[in-house]
Every structure is written in C-alpha cells, then in structure tokens.
Amino acid sequence: MPLRAKEFFDELALPFASGTVVGDTYYATPVRDSPLRLRIEFAQTVMDRQYDGLRLTVTHVERGALDTRHLSFADHDTFVRRDAAQGLAAGRGVIRDWHKDGPAPWAGAELAGLRKAIEDLARIWCPALLTAREVEPEPWAVRWHDQFWASDPATLARLHEATQAVFGLAEAGTYDGRTVSESLHNARFYVMDILGLPLDQGMLAEAAAVTQLTGRRLGPDTVAALDRISSIPLDEQRSLVQAAAWRHAAATPAVRRSSASSALPATAAIRSTTRIH
C-alpha cells in the first residue's frame, strides 16, 4: 500500500510558507535567499516497509546537513489511542505499508505532538520558516503578464533561480530512488509551491532545466532524450544533473548584470534569453 504521504503531510499541516511532497518526502524552503532547506521523510525500521517515526533533516545548500532528528511516533503519542483501541500487545507506534488497499497506513494518527516537535526545531534553525502561508506577490510577479517578460531583468533573474531549484529537486530525487524524468514530471508544481511562482513560470523553469540536461531544443525527441538519461544508474543521473546545474549557475553573473540597466543591447539580450529559454 502506498504511504499516501501527501495526504499525511496535508493533515500534519506544517505552518511553513511553502512546502511540497515529492514521492514520500516533504520538502520546504524558507523565504527567498535563505540557504536552509527542510526535508522530512518516514523513518524505516530494520523491518522492510515498516516505519516508526519521521526523519527530519535541516540542510544548508553549501555546507550540507546541519541537523538530523528522528521523531518517533511512540515518543510523540501519535498512535497511542489507535493502538489502545486495537489492544496491541506488540508493535506499537509503527505503521506498515504491507497491503495493496485499505485505509492509509497512518489512519488514526494524532499529529499534534509531531507538529510541535517539527515547529520547535524549525524555530531553532530558521525562524523565517514559520511565516504566513500566503504572501502578497512581489512586483515582478505582478508584471509577468503586464509587459514583455523576456525583457524584464527582475523576472529573468527569478526564472534563473527557479530553474536552479528544479535542478535541486532532480538531484534530491536521485537520492530517493527517483529517476530524473520522475522528478521533472511535476517540477512546475514544485516551483509554484516552493517559490510561489505562477504555474506558467514554473513551466518555463522546467523547460530550461530539460533543455540544459538534454542539450537540445524542446521537441518530439525530448521524451526519448529524458528516457535515455533515466535508463542509466542513478549516480550517473545525479552527476548529469549536477553538471547541468553548474552550467546554468555559470550564467548568473550575466543575469545579474542585466538588472543594472533597464535596457539590454540586442546581442546581450539574445544571449540572456537563449540561456533562460
């Protein structure tokens, strides 16, 4: 049975400004320009497909993991009432996805204890994570449909950041056993949830990442190119993603320089929009 992780984290209702579920893992990124990331996954026991809690990791984009905590269901009274009602003599405080159908493995969970523990840890490392769920769009987002976006330096810079976030999603997916194609399939929604960009901007960031990875324009051969990448071992896929992200990041100075003036020379504009796609 699937863990139905998205439903679980929806019920957990973490108070972060942005967050998304990819596979069985929850990711949150704080406000823009923060180097911290939050990752929450189900903690597996020594028994296959049995979980006794959540594993929470706080990472820094440059320094790696800063803190990892195991939040057990037993310590946070997640299944006390469920287990008491079932009269369990053993195996308390765990969930199992051994069956193909039926209710979610975590049905009956009381999540207040886990929620408080996660919030407490977030406050320690990054108080900015605990912001309002909804924020007013920044001026560049409002301008998106009001003017020609490809000549707007602020929008181009934001799209550049969004594409970099797509690469981060694809790289993280390889550690969780997901192919590049699987991660890119919903990248536009990841961009929308994490960075707060409209869906059409997320599609552009997704397209820019795909063209950088495959080394070719979008077209009929795109799916076949991604399938070839997804057929190689995950560590090699990860290396391809990292190389593509490096190439994309190398364009950052050009994008930043463009924000210094309201108009770009024609040749510079062509180079910039070619990189951003």
Secondary structure as the mmCIF struct_conf table of DSSP 4:
data_model
#
loop_
_struct_conf.conf_type_id
_struct_conf.id
_struct_conf.beg_label_comp_id
_struct_conf.beg_label_asym_id
_struct_conf.beg_label_seq_id
_struct_conf.end_label_comp_id
_struct_conf.end_label_asym_id
_struct_conf.end_label_seq_id
HELX_RH_AL_P HELX_RH_AL_P1 ALA A 5 LEU A 12
TURN_TY1_P TURN_TY1_P1 ALA A 13 ALA A 13
BEND BEND1 ALA A 17 ALA A 17
STRN STRN1 THR A 20 VAL A 22
TURN_TY1_P TURN_TY1_P2 GLY A 23 ASP A 24
STRN STRN2 THR A 25 ALA A 28
BEND BEND2 VAL A 31 VAL A 31
TURN_TY1_P TURN_TY1_P3 ARG A 32 ASP A 33
STRN STRN3 LEU A 36 GLN A 44
BEND BEND3 VAL A 46 MET A 47
TURN_TY1_P TURN_TY1_P4 ASP A 48 ARG A 49
STRN STRN4 GLN A 50 HIS A 60
TURN_TY1_P TURN_TY1_P5 VAL A 61 ARG A 63
STRN STRN5 GLY A 64 SER A 72
TURN_TY1_P TURN_TY1_P6 PHE A 73 ASP A 77
BEND BEND4 THR A 78 PHE A 79
HELX_RH_AL_P HELX_RH_AL_P2 VAL A 80 GLN A 86
TURN_TY1_P TURN_TY1_P7 GLY A 87 GLY A 87
BEND BEND5 ALA A 89 GLY A 91
TURN_TY1_P TURN_TY1_P8 ARG A 92 GLY A 93
STRN STRN6 ILE A 95 ARG A 96
BEND BEND6 LYS A 100 PRO A 103
TURN_TY1_P TURN_TY1_P9 PRO A 105 GLY A 108
HELX_RH_AL_P HELX_RH_AL_P3 ALA A 112 TRP A 125
HELX_RH_3T_P HELX_RH_3T_P1 PRO A 127 LEU A 129
BEND BEND7 LEU A 130 LEU A 130
BEND BEND8 ARG A 133 ARG A 133
HELX_LH_PP_P HELX_LH_PP_P1 GLU A 136 GLU A 138
HELX_RH_AL_P HELX_RH_AL_P4 PRO A 139 ARG A 143
TURN_TY1_P TURN_TY1_P10 TRP A 144 ASP A 146
BEND BEND9 GLN A 147 GLN A 147
HELX_RH_3T_P HELX_RH_3T_P2 TRP A 149 SER A 151
HELX_RH_AL_P HELX_RH_AL_P5 PRO A 153 TYR A 175
TURN_TY1_P TURN_TY1_P11 ASP A 176 GLY A 177
HELX_RH_AL_P HELX_RH_AL_P6 VAL A 180 LEU A 184
TURN_TY1_P TURN_TY1_P12 HIS A 185 ASN A 186
HELX_RH_AL_P HELX_RH_AL_P7 ALA A 187 LEU A 195
HELX_RH_AL_P HELX_RH_AL_P8 LEU A 199 THR A 214
TURN_TY1_P TURN_TY1_P13 GLY A 215 GLY A 215
BEND BEND10 ARG A 216 ARG A 216
BEND BEND11 LEU A 218 GLY A 219
TURN_TY1_P TURN_TY1_P14 PRO A 220 ASP A 221
HELX_RH_AL_P HELX_RH_AL_P9 THR A 222 SER A 230
TURN_TY1_P TURN_TY1_P15 SER A 231 SER A 231
BEND BEND12 ILE A 232 ILE A 232
HELX_RH_AL_P HELX_RH_AL_P10 LEU A 234 ALA A 249
TURN_TY1_P TURN_TY1_P16 ALA A 250 ALA A 251
HELX_RH_AL_P HELX_RH_AL_P11 THR A 252 SER A 258
TURN_TY1_P TURN_TY1_P17 SER A 259 ALA A 260
BEND BEND13 SER A 261 ALA A 263
HELX_RH_AL_P HELX_RH_AL_P12 ALA A 266 ILE A 276
#
